[in-house]
Amino acid sequence: MVRFIDTFYMMSPNYCQYTQIKGINILGYVYGVVIIFSFLCVLWKIRKGRSPWKQGVRILYITTFVMVFVIAFFQIKFQIRQFAYEYKYFKGSDTTGKYEKIYKETFGFAKYCHSNVSGKKRAVMNSDLNLEKGEGFFRKTELSYFLYPITILGQYYDAPDVIIMYKKQNPLRSLPSGFLAFPPYDCDSLIAAREERL
């Protein structure tokens, strides 16, 4: 639950961007105030001698409405701000220009790969990143889209046409024999193809 709530202040057009106060998400304070207020109202009704159940249900409806309204307000506010930012940032850009701005690293590397290898190829991707989860998974997913028709999703190819070294220390040392590396993209990323298929 805490991890779910913490995602609300992350930068994303689908979430409201909440800040933290003393390391605690602002929603924690909002929920805390609403819950404490609800309990105090119920206790006050009990001390007055009235049945707390009808009043409790009514208070629950009101507090739920207030919470939904507050969250929706901040989400809409953030989405309007996000839209204004994206409109200003991407105004006049075509699809390629937007890709270059959003996916600078992976899109640039994919362009480098296409400039050296053309056509449909089966590729194996090696990286120091964990390609099954986290950042490595997202980078691999982005590259699989931008690299097409070079296919990197078949990571268990027995005889790949191409080997992609992405974020791999000393990538030239990791190349198996029979592959020729093109000039590297940077110090830890490059593409290599089988010598007989060049």
Number of C-alpha atoms within 10 A of each C-alpha: 5 8 7 7 13 17 15 19 16 13 13 13 15 13 16 22 18 20 15 13 11 7 7 11 18 18 20 15 13 13 13 12 11 17 14 10 14 17 13 12 15 20 14 13 16 14 10 10 9 12 12 18 12 11 15 17 12 12 18 15 12 13 17 13 11 13 16 11 12 13 15 13 13 15 19 14 13 20 18 13 13 18 12 11 12 12 12 10 12 14 10 10 13 10 9 10 13 15 15 15 13 12 16 12 13 22 20 15 21 20 14 18 21 16 9 14 17 11 9 12 17 19 23 21 20 19 17 13 16 14 16 10 11 10 12 17 14 14 18 22 15 16 24 17 16 21 20 15 14 23 21 24 16 12 13 11 12 9 10 18 21 24 22 21 25 25 17 18 14 12 21 18 8 11 17 11 8 11 18 18 20 14 12 16 17 10 13 16 20 22 28 25 21 17 13 9 8 11
